[in-house]
């Protein structure tokens, strides 16, 4: 599975917000968020233990971000 980085998540979130939001307010930039915490959350998804991922599939990885 390809490792996703913060810039890719920012792009996906921005495009999704543009499509889904129905009001005309500006979408805040990700730089106003806690960047280091978000990078840590993404890094957890792709760590391994004894050569195996504790989150083997896309659904498991997504559920970790959702929690």
Short mmCIF file of the C-alpha atoms (twelve columns), coordinates in Angstrom:
data_MODEL
# 
_entry.id   MODEL 
# 
loop_
_atom_site.group_PDB 
_atom_site.id 
_atom_site.type_symbol 
_atom_site.label_atom_id 
_atom_site.label_alt_id 
_atom_site.label_comp_id 
_atom_site.label_asym_id 
_atom_site.label_seq_id 
_atom_site.Cartn_x 
_atom_site.Cartn_y 
_atom_site.Cartn_z 
_atom_site.pdbx_PDB_model_num 
ATOM 1  C CA . UNK A 1  0.000   0.000  0.000  1 
ATOM 2  C CA . UNK A 2  1.297   3.448  -0.902 1 
ATOM 3  C CA . UNK A 3  2.212   5.699  2.013  1 
ATOM 4  C CA . UNK A 4  0.133   8.882  1.893  1 
ATOM 5  C CA . UNK A 5  1.594   12.172 3.045  1 
ATOM 6  C CA . UNK A 6  0.101   15.300 4.581  1 
ATOM 7  C CA . UNK A 7  0.000   17.245 1.306  1 
ATOM 8  C CA . UNK A 8  -2.040  14.504 -0.366 1 
ATOM 9  C CA . UNK A 9  -4.529  14.429 2.514  1 
ATOM 10 C CA . UNK A 10 -4.808  18.225 2.400  1 
ATOM 11 C CA . UNK A 11 -5.574  18.082 -1.327 1 
ATOM 12 C CA . UNK A 12 -8.211  15.364 -0.901 1 
ATOM 13 C CA . UNK A 13 -9.875  17.177 2.021  1 
ATOM 14 C CA . UNK A 14 -9.901  20.498 0.140  1 
ATOM 15 C CA . UNK A 15 -11.435 18.967 -2.994 1 
ATOM 16 C CA . UNK A 16 -14.004 17.067 -0.948 1 
ATOM 17 C CA . UNK A 17 -14.959 20.224 0.953  1 
ATOM 18 C CA . UNK A 18 -15.368 22.112 -2.335 1 
ATOM 19 C CA . UNK A 19 -17.736 19.459 -3.645 1 
ATOM 20 C CA . UNK A 20 -19.763 18.810 -0.497 1 
ATOM 21 C CA . UNK A 21 -20.102 22.181 1.226  1 
ATOM 22 C CA . UNK A 22 -23.115 24.149 0.087  1 
ATOM 23 C CA . UNK A 23 -22.312 27.531 1.616  1 
ATOM 24 C CA . UNK A 24 -19.896 30.091 0.227  1 
ATOM 25 C CA . UNK A 25 -17.483 30.469 3.138  1 
ATOM 26 C CA . UNK A 26 -13.737 30.151 2.626  1 
ATOM 27 C CA . UNK A 27 -12.189 26.783 3.452  1 
ATOM 28 C CA . UNK A 28 -9.524  27.239 6.140  1 
ATOM 29 C CA . UNK A 29 -5.957  26.342 5.268  1 
ATOM 30 C CA . UNK A 30 -4.399  23.295 6.917  1 
ATOM 31 C CA . UNK A 31 -1.530  25.420 8.188  1 
ATOM 32 C CA . UNK A 32 -3.882  26.732 10.885 1 
ATOM 33 C CA . UNK A 33 -4.209  23.211 12.299 1 
ATOM 34 C CA . UNK A 34 -1.802  21.241 14.503 1 
ATOM 35 C CA . UNK A 35 0.472   20.016 11.713 1 
ATOM 36 C CA . UNK A 36 2.748   17.827 13.857 1 
ATOM 37 C CA . UNK A 37 -0.170  15.909 15.382 1 
ATOM 38 C CA . UNK A 38 -1.644  15.213 11.966 1 
ATOM 39 C CA . UNK A 39 1.716   13.964 10.634 1 
ATOM 40 C CA . UNK A 40 1.956   11.656 13.647 1 
ATOM 41 C CA . UNK A 41 -1.513  10.233 12.991 1 
ATOM 42 C CA . UNK A 42 -0.586  9.459  9.392  1 
ATOM 43 C CA . UNK A 43 2.740   7.892  10.386 1 
ATOM 44 C CA . UNK A 44 0.993   5.503  12.799 1 
ATOM 45 C CA . UNK A 45 -0.985  4.007  9.927  1 
ATOM 46 C CA . UNK A 46 2.125   2.821  8.097  1 
ATOM 47 C CA . UNK A 47 4.257   1.546  10.968 1 
ATOM 48 C CA . UNK A 48 5.091   -2.158 11.227 1 
ATOM 49 C CA . UNK A 49 5.657   -4.611 14.043 1 
ATOM 50 C CA . UNK A 50 7.669   -7.758 13.323 1 
ATOM 51 C CA . UNK A 51 7.391   -6.930 9.627  1 
ATOM 52 C CA . UNK A 52 3.583   -6.815 9.655  1 
ATOM 53 C CA . UNK A 53 1.219   -3.882 9.692  1 
ATOM 54 C CA . UNK A 54 -1.164  -3.687 12.656 1 
ATOM 55 C CA . UNK A 55 -3.603  -2.022 10.226 1 
ATOM 56 C CA . UNK A 56 -3.439  -4.301 7.155  1 
ATOM 57 C CA . UNK A 57 -6.086  -2.780 4.903  1 
ATOM 58 C CA . UNK A 58 -7.602  0.488  3.826  1 
ATOM 59 C CA . UNK A 59 -10.652 0.062  6.049  1 
ATOM 60 C CA . UNK A 60 -8.517  -0.536 9.148  1 
ATOM 61 C CA . UNK A 61 -6.344  2.499  8.350  1 
ATOM 62 C CA . UNK A 62 -9.400  4.704  7.767  1 
ATOM 63 C CA . UNK A 63 -10.986 3.555  11.020 1 
ATOM 64 C CA . UNK A 64 -7.887  4.604  12.958 1 
ATOM 65 C CA . UNK A 65 -8.157  8.126  11.504 1 
ATOM 66 C CA . UNK A 66 -11.880 8.215  12.238 1 
ATOM 67 C CA . UNK A 67 -11.390 7.402  15.917 1 
# 
